């Protein structure tokens, strides 16, 4: 998402912060601490309203997470 096109749906502010989170997807993912789901977060700088969007998760990233405990 391009920050220049952002407009908060709650307060109409144009400034935002973009981040990333990972989450476990199922039983085995939780057991082995592998975050198989990846999301991009967009947070309004003024009112802190946040939306999450599903993002692509790579197998290599999942393997790295498993060995580093991230």
MIZATI-985965 format. One record per residue (C-alpha): residue in one letter; x, y, z. Coordinates in nm, 4 decimals. Layout:
<lummis>
+----+----------+----------+----------+
! aa !       c1 !       c2 !       c3 !
+----+----------+----------+----------+
!  a !        X !        Y !        Z !
...
+----+----------+----------+----------+
</lummis>
This chain:
<lummis>
+----+----------+----------+----------+
! aa !       c1 !       c2 !       c3 !
+----+----------+----------+----------+
!  x !   0.0000 !   0.0000 !   0.0000 !
!  x !   0.1351 !   0.3383 !  -0.0943 !
!  x !   0.1438 !   0.5803 !   0.2004 !
!  x !   0.0680 !   0.8696 !  -0.0329 !
!  x !  -0.2775 !   0.7241 !  -0.1073 !
!  x !  -0.3691 !   0.6538 !   0.2560 !
!  x !  -0.6779 !   0.8138 !   0.4061 !
!  x !  -0.8002 !   0.6942 !   0.7471 !
!  x !  -1.1635 !   0.5792 !   0.7312 !
!  x !  -1.2266 !   0.7072 !   1.0864 !
!  x !  -1.0582 !   1.0494 !   1.1065 !
!  x !  -0.9570 !   1.1239 !   0.7419 !
!  x !  -0.5905 !   1.1695 !   0.8394 !
!  x !  -0.3393 !   1.1149 !   0.5567 !
!  x !  -0.0378 !   0.9917 !   0.7602 !
!  x !   0.0118 !   0.6258 !   0.8476 !
!  x !   0.2658 !   0.3729 !   0.9655 !
!  x !   0.3054 !   0.0385 !   0.7876 !
!  x !   0.4174 !  -0.2698 !   0.9798 !
!  x !   0.4185 !  -0.6486 !   0.9609 !
!  x !   0.3070 !  -0.9267 !   1.1936 !
!  x !   0.3197 !  -1.3048 !   1.1707 !
!  x !   0.0798 !  -1.5516 !   1.3288 !
!  x !   0.0644 !  -1.9277 !   1.3746 !
!  x !  -0.1856 !  -2.0942 !   1.1456 !
!  x !  -0.2701 !  -2.4247 !   1.3084 !
!  x !  -0.1923 !  -2.6857 !   1.5705 !
!  x !   0.1462 !  -2.7990 !   1.4332 !
!  x !   0.2488 !  -2.4421 !   1.3598 !
!  x !   0.1884 !  -2.3553 !   1.7243 !
!  x !   0.3724 !  -2.6646 !   1.8510 !
!  x !   0.6843 !  -2.5899 !   1.6438 !
!  x !   0.6535 !  -2.2097 !   1.6760 !
!  x !   0.6297 !  -2.1543 !   1.2987 !
!  x !   0.4396 !  -1.8423 !   1.1987 !
!  x !   0.2747 !  -1.9507 !   0.8742 !
!  x !   0.0513 !  -1.6478 !   0.8249 !
!  x !   0.1851 !  -1.3028 !   0.7478 !
!  x !  -0.0087 !  -0.9757 !   0.7636 !
!  x !   0.0679 !  -0.6146 !   0.6772 !
!  x !  -0.0684 !  -0.3593 !   0.9240 !
!  x !  -0.1584 !  -0.0013 !   0.8371 !
!  x !  -0.1999 !   0.2278 !   1.1409 !
!  x !  -0.3245 !   0.5860 !   1.1336 !
!  x !  -0.0736 !   0.8196 !   1.3023 !
!  x !  -0.3498 !   1.0347 !   1.4495 !
!  x !  -0.6218 !   0.8043 !   1.5905 !
!  x !  -0.4269 !   0.4717 !   1.5810 !
!  x !  -0.6997 !   0.2938 !   1.3814 !
!  x !  -0.5368 !  -0.0205 !   1.2368 !
!  x !  -0.6273 !  -0.2455 !   0.9446 !
!  x !  -0.4627 !  -0.5782 !   0.8612 !
!  x !  -0.4096 !  -0.7190 !   0.5120 !
!  x !  -0.3039 !  -1.0745 !   0.4287 !
!  x !   0.0445 !  -1.0923 !   0.2755 !
!  x !   0.2432 !  -1.3619 !   0.0999 !
!  x !   0.4434 !  -1.5879 !   0.3312 !
!  x !   0.7489 !  -1.7649 !   0.1922 !
!  x !   0.8658 !  -2.1154 !   0.2855 !
!  x !   1.2193 !  -1.9830 !   0.3361 !
!  x !   1.0887 !  -1.7229 !   0.5819 !
!  x !   0.9036 !  -1.9939 !   0.7750 !
!  x !   1.2197 !  -2.2066 !   0.7978 !
!  x !   1.4187 !  -1.9052 !   0.9170 !
!  x !   1.1512 !  -1.8347 !   1.1829 !
!  x !   1.1676 !  -2.1964 !   1.3023 !
!  x !   1.5449 !  -2.1901 !   1.3581 !
!  x !   1.5655 !  -1.8391 !   1.5025 !
!  x !   1.2550 !  -1.8589 !   1.7203 !
!  x !   1.1157 !  -1.5378 !   1.5706 !
+----+----------+----------+----------+
</lummis>
